[in-house]
C-alpha cells in the first residue's frame, strides 16, 4: 500500500508512504502558495539522504491544498516492524484546522499500519504566538510537550532583512573584527564541491568534539556534497582554505548551512586550532553563510541552538565557548521550538522500553564480571 486517503468531513487527508511525483507537485504547490517548507521536509532532501518518510497532504472539500508535511520513519531497534514518526521543523504557521484533521486521520489508518507506530513527534518551529497556537491544537489531540526535546528549542537569531552593511553593524564589535581578520591572512573561502576533503572534515569535527567532550555525529559527506551541488539555493558547504598548501590539509575550517525557506540554519561547523594561521576561523565562514542565506531570500538566521549558564555552583556548560561565539553575532535569544509527542500504542511502547532495559542490563553483565576479576 503506497497511499491511503481519509475524508474527515471538512478535509481530505492523503497519506503517501513513499515519495512519488504527486508529492513533489504538492510540495511545489505549497511553496507557490507561500507556505514554508523546511529543507528536511522536502523530497529532494529525503531522497538524497536515503530517508524513509511518510508524506501527508490535507485539502479542503474543493481540492485546495492547505497543508503538506513529511514524517521521518525511525525504525525501532527493539520491536521488529515497529517505528516512530517525526516531523522535523514543522512550521508553526501550519493551518491549525488542517493539522487537526491530519492527526485525527491517523486513527483511520488500517490497523496493520497504525499499530506499528510507537511514537509521533512533532517539532513545532516558529514565532511564539503561532507556535503556542499550534501546540495547543496538538495538546488537544493527546500530544504532550517534551521536557527534554530532541531538537534545540532556544537559539540566537540574526535579522537578515536589513542591508548587508547594517547586518554587519548589528554584530558585536569583536565579531566584526574577527570577520575582517580573514582579509589579513593568506586564506580564502570557497565551496567544498567534491569528496577530496571528506577525511579532513571528519578529522576537524573530531577535533571540535574532543574539545567540547561531545558526541560525534557521523555525516554521509558524499551524499551531502551531491545534494549541495544539485541544490545550491537550499544548502551550502563552505571551506576556509590556507593558500600555498596542497591537498586536504589546506582545509582549516568549514561550515554547512541549510535554507529552510524563511531562515538559514547554521548546522555544522568545525575548525582546527593546530595551524600556523592564527585566525578566529569560524567567523568569516558564518558571515559568508548568512550572506548566502539573505541572497536566497531568508529573512533571518538561526545560529543552531544556544545554551544559557545555569548559575548552579559546580555545573559547567561544555558548549559555553560555542554559545559565546554565537552571541558575537546576535544577542537576540529566543525560544523557537516546542516538541510534542503522542504515543498511539502505549502498551507496545512500554513493552519496547522494558525490552530495552533488559538488553541494556544483559550487555552490562560481562563488564560486571570483568570488574570482579580485577
C-alpha positions in Angstrom: 0.0 0.0 0.0 1.6 3.3 -1.2 -1.3 5.7 -0.5 -4.3 5.9 1.8 -7.0 8.6 1.7 -9.1 9.7 4.7 -12.1 12.0 4.2 -12.7 13.9 7.5 -15.8 15.9 6.7 -14.2 19.3 6.2 -11.0 18.0 4.7 -9.4 15.2 2.7 -6.2 13.8 4.1 -3.9 11.8 1.9 -1.1 9.6 3.3 1.7 8.6 0.9 4.1 6.1 2.3 6.8 6.7 -0.3 7.8 9.7 -2.4 6.3 10.0 -5.9 5.7 12.7 -8.5 2.4 13.7 -6.7 4.3 14.5 -3.5 6.8 16.7 -5.5 3.9 18.5 -7.1 2.2 19.1 -3.7 5.4 20.5 -2.2 6.0 22.8 -5.2 2.3 23.9 -5.0 2.8 24.6 -1.2 5.8 26.8 -1.9 4.0 28.6 -4.7 1.2 29.4 -2.3 3.7 30.9 0.1 3.9 28.1 2.6 7.1 27.5 4.4 8.7 24.1 3.5 11.8 23.4 5.7 14.6 21.6 3.9 14.2 18.3 5.8 10.5 18.2 4.7 11.3 18.2 1.0 11.5 15.1 -1.2 14.8 16.5 -2.6 16.3 16.1 0.9 14.7 12.9 2.0 15.7 11.1 -1.2 19.2 12.5 -1.3 19.7 11.3 2.3 18.1 8.0 1.6 15.5 8.6 4.3 12.2 6.7 4.5 9.3 9.1 5.1 5.5 9.4 5.1 4.2 12.4 3.1 0.8 13.7 4.2 -1.3 16.4 2.5 -4.5 18.0 3.5 -7.0 19.6 1.1 -10.4 21.2 1.6 -13.6 20.0 0.0 -12.8 22.0 -3.1 -9.4 20.4 -3.6 -7.4 23.4 -2.3 -4.1 22.4 -0.7 -4.0 23.5 2.9 -1.0 21.6 4.4 1.7 19.2 3.4 4.2 17.7 5.8 6.6 14.8 5.9 7.3 12.5 8.8 10.6 10.7 9.1 10.2 7.0 9.8 12.6 5.9 12.6 12.8 2.1 12.9 12.6 0.7 16.4 15.7 -1.2 17.3 13.9 -3.3 19.9 10.5 -4.2 18.3 10.9 -5.5 14.7 8.5 -3.9 12.3 7.6 -1.0 14.6 8.7 2.6 14.2 8.4 6.2 15.4 7.4 9.1 13.2 9.0 12.6 13.4 8.0 15.8 11.7 11.1 18.0 11.7 10.9 21.8 11.9 7.1 21.6 11.4 6.2 25.3 10.5 4.2 27.0 13.3 2.3 28.8 10.5 0.7 25.5 9.5 -3.1 25.8 9.4 -4.3 24.5 12.8 -7.6 23.1 11.5 -5.7 21.2 8.7 -3.2 19.9 11.3 -6.1 18.7 13.5 -7.6 16.8 10.6 -4.3 15.3 9.6 -3.7 13.9 13.1 -7.2 12.7 13.6 -6.9 10.8 10.3 -4.1 8.7 11.9 -6.9 6.9 13.8 -8.4 5.9 10.4 -5.3 4.2 9.1 -5.5 0.4 8.7 -4.8 -1.3 12.0 -1.9 -3.2 10.4 -0.2 0.2 9.9 -1.5 2.1 12.9 -0.5 -0.5 15.4 3.2 -0.4 14.3 3.6 3.3 15.2 5.1 3.7 18.7 5.5 7.5 18.9 4.7 10.5 16.8 6.9 13.5 17.4 6.2 17.0 16.0 8.8 19.8 16.3 6.7 23.0 16.1 9.1 25.7 14.9 8.4 29.4 14.7 7.3 32.5 16.4 5.9 32.1 20.0 2.2 33.1 19.3 1.9 30.8 16.3 4.0 28.1 17.9 1.8 28.1 21.0 -1.4 28.1 19.0 -0.4 25.0 17.0 0.9 23.3 20.1 -2.4 23.8 21.8 -4.1 22.0 18.9 -1.7 19.1 19.3 -2.2 19.0 23.1 -5.9 18.7 22.5 -5.2 15.6 20.5 -3.3 13.8 23.4 0.1 15.2 22.5 2.3 16.2 25.4 5.2 18.7 25.4 8.6 17.1 25.9 10.7 18.5 28.7 13.9 17.2 27.1 13.3 17.9 23.4 15.5 16.1 20.8 15.8 19.4 18.8 17.1 22.5 20.4 14.4 24.9 21.5 16.3 28.1 22.0 18.6 29.8 19.6 20.4 33.1 18.7 18.6 34.9 15.8 20.1 37.2 13.2 17.8 39.6 11.4 18.6 39.4 7.7 16.1 41.9 6.4 18.4 45.0 6.6 21.1 45.8 4.1 24.3 43.7 4.4 26.2 46.6 5.9 23.6 47.1 8.6 23.6 43.4 9.4 27.3 43.5 9.9 27.0 46.6 12.2 24.5 44.7 14.3 27.2 42.2 15.4 29.4 42.8 18.4 32.5 44.8 17.6 34.6 41.8 18.4 32.6 39.7 16.0 33.1 42.3 13.2 36.8 42.5 14.0 37.1 38.7 13.8 35.4 38.6 10.5 37.7 41.2 9.0 40.8 39.4 10.2 40.4 36.9 7.4 41.5 39.7 4.9 44.8 40.0 6.7 45.8 36.3 6.4 46.7 34.0 3.4 43.3 32.3 3.4 40.3 32.1 1.1 36.7 30.9 1.4 35.4 28.7 -1.3 32.8 25.9 -1.7 33.6 22.3 -0.9 32.4 20.8 -4.1 34.0 17.3 -4.2 34.9 14.4 -1.9 38.6 15.2 -1.7 38.2 16.7 1.8 36.0 14.2 3.5 38.6 12.6 5.8 39.9 16.1 6.7 36.3 17.2 7.5 35.8 14.3 9.8 39.1 15.0 11.5 38.3 18.6 12.1 34.9 17.6 13.5 36.5 15.1 15.9 38.9 17.8 17.0 36.0 20.0 18.0 34.1 17.2 19.7 37.2 16.3 21.7 37.5 20.0 22.8 33.8 20.1 23.9 33.6 16.5 25.3 30.6 16.0 23.0 29.3 13.0 20.9 30.4 12.6 17.4 27.7 12.9 14.7 28.6 11.0 11.6 27.6 12.6 8.3 27.4 11.0 4.9 29.5 13.6 3.3 29.3 12.2 -0.3 25.5 12.5 -0.1 25.7 15.9 1.4 28.1 17.2 -1.2 26.0 15.8 -4.0 22.9 17.4 -2.5 24.7 20.8 -2.2 25.9 20.7 -5.7 22.4 19.8 -7.0 20.5 22.3 -4.8 22.8 25.4 -4.4 19.9 27.5 -3.2 18.9 25.0 -0.4 22.2 24.2 1.2 25.8 25.4 1.2 29.1 23.9 2.3 32.0 26.4 2.6 35.6 25.8 3.5 38.3 28.2 4.7 41.5 27.2 2.9 45.1 28.1 3.5 46.8 29.5 0.5 50.1 27.8 -0.6 49.2 24.4 0.8 48.2 21.5 -1.4 45.9 18.6 -0.5 43.3 18.1 2.2 45.5 19.8 4.9 44.7 23.1 3.2 41.2 22.9 4.7 41.3 24.8 8.0 37.6 25.1 8.8 34.2 24.6 7.2 30.5 25.4 7.7 27.4 23.7 6.5 24.3 25.9 6.2 20.7 24.9 5.3 18.0 27.0 3.8 14.5 26.3 5.4 12.7 28.8 3.3 12.3 31.6 5.8 15.6 31.1 7.6 19.1 29.9 7.1 20.4 27.5 9.7 23.9 27.2 10.9 24.0 23.5 11.1 27.6 22.1 11.3 30.9 23.8 11.7 34.4 22.7 12.6 37.9 24.3 12.7 41.4 23.4 13.6 43.5 25.1 16.3 46.6 23.3 15.1 47.6 25.6 12.4 50.2 28.3 11.6 47.4 30.5 10.6 46.3 32.2 13.8 42.8 33.4 13.0 39.3 33.0 14.5 38.3 30.8 11.6 34.6 30.3 12.1 33.6 34.0 12.0 34.2 34.7 8.3 32.6 31.4 7.4 29.4 32.1 9.3 29.2 35.6 7.9 29.6 34.1 4.3 26.8 31.6 5.1 24.5 34.4 6.4 25.0 36.5 3.3 24.2 33.5 1.2 21.0 32.9 3.2 20.0 36.5 2.6 20.7 36.2 -1.1 18.4 33.1 -1.1 15.6 35.1 0.3 15.8 34.1 4.0 14.6 36.8 6.4 16.5 35.6 9.5 19.5 33.4 10.5 19.2 30.6 13.0 22.5 30.0 14.7 21.7 26.4 15.5 20.8 26.5 19.2 22.4 28.1 22.2 22.9 27.3 25.8 22.5 29.5 28.9 24.6 29.5 32.0 22.7 27.6 34.7 24.0 29.6 37.6 24.3 26.5 39.7 27.5 26.1 41.6 29.7 23.4 40.2 27.8 23.0 36.9 29.7 23.6 33.7 28.5 24.2 30.2 30.7 22.3 27.8 29.2 24.3 24.9 29.7 27.7 26.6 32.5 28.6 24.2 30.4 27.8 21.2 27.4 29.7 22.6 29.7 32.7 23.4 30.9 32.7 19.8 27.3 32.8 18.6 26.5 35.7 20.9 29.0 37.8 19.0 26.6 37.6 16.0 23.4 38.2 18.0 22.1 39.0 21.5 18.6 38.2 20.3 18.0 34.8 22.1 14.6 33.3 21.6 12.7 30.0 22.1 11.8 28.8 18.6 10.7 25.2 19.0 8.2 23.2 21.0 8.5 19.4 20.7 5.4 17.4 21.3 4.9 13.7 21.4 1.9 11.3 21.1 2.0 7.6 22.0 -0.7 5.9 19.9 0.2 2.5 21.3 1.4 3.0 24.9 1.3 -0.7 25.8 3.6 -1.6 22.9 5.8 1.3 23.7 6.0 0.2 27.3 7.0 -3.3 26.2 9.7 -1.8 24.0 11.1 0.2 27.0 11.1 -3.0 29.1 12.9 -4.9 26.4 15.4 -2.1 26.0 16.2 -2.2 29.7 16.6 -6.0 29.6 19.0 -5.7 26.7 21.0 -2.9 28.4 21.3 -5.0 31.6 22.4 -8.1 29.7 25.1 -6.0 27.9 26.5 -4.8 31.3 26.9 -8.3 32.7 30.3 -9.1 31.1 31.6 -5.7 32.3 30.4 -6.5 35.8 32.3 -9.8 35.9 35.4 -8.2 34.4 35.4 -5.8 37.3 35.1 -8.6 39.8 38.1 -10.4 38.2 40.2 -7.3 38.6 
